[in-house]
Amino acid sequence: MSADNPFARLPEVPSFEVSTATDGAAWLEGKDESPHLAWRGAPAGTRSYAVTVYDPDAPTGSGFWHWAVAGIPATVTELPAGAGDDTGSGLPEGAVQLPNDAGVARFLGAAPPAGHGPHRYFVVVHALDVESPGVPADATPAFLGFTMASHTLGRAVLVATAETPGPERIEVSRVVPAPAGAVFAVLADPKGHVDIDASGMLMDAEGDPVRQAGDRFRVHMDREALGDVPLGKYEVEVVITTCRPGEEIAWTVEGRVRPHARHIYGYRLEPAGDGTRVTSYYDWSEVSARWKERLDFPVVSETALKATLGILERTVRRRAAAA
């Protein structure tokens, strides 16, 4: 996922608010149903709106346009879910859908390539100073953007992310009714890792809460809980590979046997209403052939990852009650 902002080189304009009541699990997992959108606070002088959905992280060199609608009257400030179907049944009179990058004039759901990593989807409401940008019905979304640039009074931007795991990666999600900071505090705490373990392997941990990539702490393990290899009780070092407080933490494990397996565990945190959507992932794509011959991957199952999320919610709640 690149960090570029597709609007960074366009004329700077005021922002206003856009929101959705649609669960991202639908259109962000490939369902071709446009999300509900509602906006407010557009600049004075707005005479129409356009709506676009764009993925700058698509492996095309030019991103991928999923939806483009022009000619939405200034009196309209909401589109229902599914408005962007084949006929535009939920669009107001006068609004026109342009062909997306798949060549169809409708909304196309997110479907990032498997293993390509997270993709960002910029859902944007453009407030324009004209009743119509004057582009033909078969124009491309890029041409619409070019035409709108000199007529844009403001933008309301909502950014969502989606990822299709590769064949050597597991992801599971759960909404935890707590702020991201409280969830991250558990995940950054060595003792927190023991508290939320669903495998039964983690006996204890030593070390300070982690603050940055490269930090380490020690964990006491008991492999008998899995019964896959006869290692018994031993110690490993957890090495933090990613650390963005309140957003993401990931780590690998180093033990006494070399080379290290180099499988990655992690959590991504995203706002979700009054709580936090927590995505737990396990990636063994970097594990060497030697380890793949020795162990059955995934070492931790998808079921165990789901169980860990439930235990995480319980742990966060108990820590909040004890504070």
Helices and strands as residue ranges (DSSP letters): E 17-19, G 27-29, E 37-40, E 48-55, E 64-73, E 78-79, E 96-97, E 119-128, H 141-148, G 149-151, E 152-162, E 169-176, H 180-187, H 190-196, E 202-206, E 216-222, G 223-225, E 233-244, E 248-254, E 264-272, E 275-283, H 289-294, H 302-322
